[in-house]
Amino acid sequence: MSILAEILKEEYERLNSILASYEKMAADLPKGSIRKKTIGGRQYTYLQWRDKDRVRSKYIKSEDVPSLSELIERRRQYENEIKSLRLSKKEFDRVIGKEL
């Protein structure tokens, strides 16, 4: 195998490894968004997310909101990286082919 082919194979494996790692980290973080609802003149905070075709909600204590917001933002960052990596992988497959 040529040196170039070996380098491309290593890069492809690295790309797959990073993608799998980011997907696992994103799956471990909460998904959805934080919403505030006013009920009876008082404001309550909920985590809302989609579960198939339904929207689910879970009450969040006010002291937990900052840490939960940080976790949700981290998941969004991972999801953006995953999109980028999938695009790179798709381009890699298209240009190089699936020969590796």
C-alpha positions in Angstrom: 0.0 0.0 0.0 1.4 3.4 -0.9 2.2 6.0 1.8 -0.6 8.3 0.5 -3.2 5.5 0.8 -2.0 4.7 4.3 -2.3 8.4 5.3 -5.8 8.6 3.8 -6.9 5.4 5.6 -5.6 6.7 8.9 -7.4 10.0 8.4 -10.7 8.1 7.5 -10.4 6.0 10.7 -9.6 9.1 12.8 -12.7 10.8 11.3 -14.9 7.8 12.1 -13.5 7.6 15.6 -14.1 11.3 16.4 -17.6 11.0 14.9 -18.5 8.0 17.1 -17.0 9.8 20.2 -19.0 13.0 19.6 -22.2 11.0 19.0 -21.8 9.2 22.3 -21.1 12.4 24.2 -24.1 14.1 22.7 -26.3 11.2 23.5 -25.3 11.4 27.2 -26.4 15.1 27.4 -30.0 16.4 27.7 -31.8 17.4 24.5 -34.5 20.0 24.1 -34.8 23.6 25.3 -35.7 25.5 28.4 -39.2 27.2 28.4 -40.9 29.3 31.0 -44.6 29.1 31.6 -46.8 31.4 33.6 -49.3 29.4 35.6 -51.6 31.2 38.2 -49.4 34.3 38.0 -46.2 32.5 38.8 -43.4 31.6 36.4 -42.2 28.0 36.2 -39.3 26.6 34.1 -39.5 23.4 32.1 -37.3 21.4 29.9 -39.1 20.6 26.7 -38.0 18.0 24.0 -39.5 15.9 21.2 -40.2 12.3 21.7 -41.2 10.9 18.3 -44.3 13.0 17.5 -45.0 14.3 21.0 -43.5 17.2 22.9 -42.5 16.2 26.4 -42.0 18.6 29.4 -40.3 18.2 32.7 -40.3 20.8 35.5 -36.9 22.2 36.4 -36.0 23.8 39.7 -34.8 27.4 39.3 -31.4 26.6 40.8 -30.8 23.9 38.2 -31.5 26.1 35.2 -28.0 27.5 34.7 -26.3 24.1 34.8 -28.9 22.5 32.6 -28.6 25.4 30.1 -24.9 24.8 29.9 -25.4 21.1 29.2 -28.0 21.8 26.5 -25.6 24.3 24.9 -22.8 21.7 25.0 -25.0 19.2 23.3 -25.8 21.7 20.5 -22.1 22.3 20.0 -21.5 18.5 19.7 -24.4 18.3 17.2 -22.9 21.0 15.1 -19.6 19.2 15.1 -21.3 16.0 14.2 -23.0 17.7 11.2 -19.6 19.0 10.1 -17.9 15.7 10.5 -20.6 13.8 8.6 -20.2 16.3 5.8 -16.5 15.8 5.8 -17.0 12.0 5.8 -19.4 12.3 2.9 -17.0 14.4 0.9 -14.2 12.0 1.7 -16.3 9.0 0.5 -17.2 10.9 -2.7 -13.6 12.0 -3.6 -11.7 8.9 -2.4 -14.3 6.3 -2.8 -15.1 3.4 -0.4 -12.0 1.5 -1.4 -10.3 2.1 2.0 
